[in-house]
Amino acid sequence: MPPTRRRILVQTSTLGGTALLAGCAGWNADTPTVPTLEITLENATKNAHVFHIAVETTYGLGPWVSREIPPETRELVEREPGVDYDSVVIHGVVDEQTTRGEVLDINGTNRTEICPRMIFRYNTDSDPTILQSSDVRC
């Protein structure tokens, strides 16, 4: 059966996607570690709220941590995700609303350690969000 245009496109995109992922995923490269992950819980509302966070790595979901944050304040929480993983994802819940954020550039850096700072922000005018600061201090 002669190859169809669709089959050629699928095969080409699969090979190209694999080649792109090989560079982005850092295959054949050392994976840097995140020794300490700083997560700022930011309550941008006029009421106190309980924030729940958990850090997930390649090895699974870590323990949940809960903090009541007073109105219009922030609190820093430090987590130690461990070593030897390919991704770090933060899961957050506040007022039964969920969010998640992935620590970016774990495999896209030439450093052996990175120290990202994350912000878990809640404002009643929008959904909770997790943001990453661009300041790498290690």
C-alpha positions as CSV (number, residue, x, y, z in Angstrom):
1,M,0.0,0.0,0.0
2,P,1.6,3.3,-1.0
3,P,2.1,5.9,1.8
4,T,-0.6,8.5,2.1
5,R,0.0,12.2,2.8
6,R,-1.4,11.7,6.3
7,R,0.9,8.8,7.1
8,I,4.0,10.7,5.9
9,L,2.9,13.8,8.0
10,V,2.4,11.7,11.1
11,Q,5.8,9.9,10.7
12,T,7.6,13.2,10.1
13,S,6.0,14.9,13.0
14,T,6.7,12.0,15.3
15,L,10.4,11.9,14.3
16,G,10.7,15.7,14.6
17,G,8.9,15.8,17.9
18,T,11.2,13.1,19.3
19,A,14.2,15.1,18.1
20,L,12.9,18.3,19.7
21,L,12.1,16.5,23.0
22,A,15.5,15.0,23.1
23,G,17.0,18.5,23.3
24,C,14.4,20.0,25.6
25,A,14.2,17.1,28.0
26,G,17.9,17.1,28.5
27,W,18.5,13.5,27.4
28,N,22.1,12.6,27.7
29,A,22.6,15.4,30.2
30,D,22.9,15.7,33.9
31,T,19.6,16.7,35.6
32,P,20.1,19.6,38.0
33,T,18.7,19.4,41.5
34,V,16.4,21.7,43.4
35,P,17.7,21.5,47.0
36,T,15.2,24.0,48.5
37,L,12.0,25.2,46.9
38,E,10.7,28.5,48.2
39,I,6.9,28.9,47.8
40,T,5.4,32.2,48.9
41,L,1.7,31.9,49.8
42,E,0.1,35.2,49.0
43,N,-3.4,36.1,50.1
44,A,-4.5,39.2,48.1
45,T,-8.0,39.2,49.7
46,K,-9.6,41.0,52.6
47,N,-10.3,37.7,54.5
48,A,-8.0,35.0,55.9
49,H,-7.8,31.8,53.8
50,V,-6.3,28.4,54.3
51,F,-3.7,27.4,51.6
52,H,-2.8,23.8,51.0
53,I,0.3,22.9,48.9
54,A,2.1,19.7,47.9
55,V,5.2,19.2,45.8
56,E,5.2,16.4,43.3
57,T,8.4,15.0,41.7
58,T,9.1,12.1,39.4
59,Y,8.8,9.9,42.5
60,G,5.3,10.9,43.5
61,L,3.4,13.4,45.5
62,G,4.9,14.7,48.8
63,P,3.0,15.5,52.0
64,W,0.4,18.3,51.9
65,V,1.1,21.4,54.0
66,S,-1.6,23.7,55.2
67,R,-1.3,27.3,56.3
68,E,-3.8,29.9,57.3
69,I,-2.7,33.2,55.7
70,P,-4.1,36.5,57.1
71,P,-5.7,39.0,54.8
72,E,-3.4,40.9,52.4
73,T,-0.2,39.2,53.6
74,R,2.3,36.6,52.4
75,E,4.1,33.7,54.1
76,L,7.2,31.8,52.9
77,V,7.1,28.0,53.0
78,E,10.3,26.0,52.1
79,R,10.1,22.5,50.8
80,E,12.9,20.1,50.0
81,P,11.7,18.0,47.0
82,G,14.7,15.7,47.1
83,V,17.2,14.7,44.4
84,D,17.3,12.9,41.0
85,Y,14.0,13.8,39.3
86,D,13.0,15.2,36.0
87,S,10.2,17.5,37.1
88,V,8.8,19.4,40.0
89,V,5.1,20.3,40.1
90,I,3.4,22.3,42.9
91,H,-0.2,21.5,43.6
92,G,-2.3,24.1,45.4
93,V,-5.8,24.4,46.9
94,V,-7.5,27.4,48.4
95,D,-11.3,27.8,48.9
96,E,-11.9,24.5,47.1
97,Q,-10.2,25.9,44.0
98,T,-7.2,24.0,42.7
99,T,-4.2,25.1,40.7
100,R,-0.8,23.6,39.7
101,G,2.5,25.0,38.5
102,E,5.6,23.3,37.1
103,V,9.0,24.5,38.0
104,L,10.4,25.5,34.6
105,D,13.9,25.0,33.1
106,I,15.0,22.1,35.3
107,N,16.4,20.4,32.3
108,G,17.0,23.6,30.3
109,T,19.9,24.9,32.4
110,N,23.6,24.0,32.5
111,R,23.7,24.5,36.3
112,T,23.9,21.6,38.8
113,E,21.6,23.3,41.3
114,I,18.7,25.7,40.8
115,C,16.8,27.6,43.4
116,P,13.5,28.7,41.9
117,R,11.1,30.9,43.9
118,M,7.4,30.2,43.4
119,I,4.4,32.3,44.3
120,F,1.0,30.8,45.1
121,R,-1.3,33.8,44.8
122,Y,-5.0,34.0,45.6
123,N,-7.3,36.9,44.8
124,T,-11.1,36.4,44.9
125,D,-11.4,38.3,41.5
126,S,-9.6,35.4,39.8
127,D,-8.6,31.8,40.1
128,P,-5.6,30.9,42.3
129,T,-2.3,30.9,40.3
130,I,1.2,29.6,40.8
131,L,3.9,31.8,39.3
132,Q,7.7,31.3,39.1
133,S,10.2,34.1,39.8
134,S,13.0,34.5,37.3
135,D,15.5,35.1,40.0
136,V,17.8,32.1,40.3
137,R,20.1,32.7,43.3
138,C,22.2,29.5,43.5
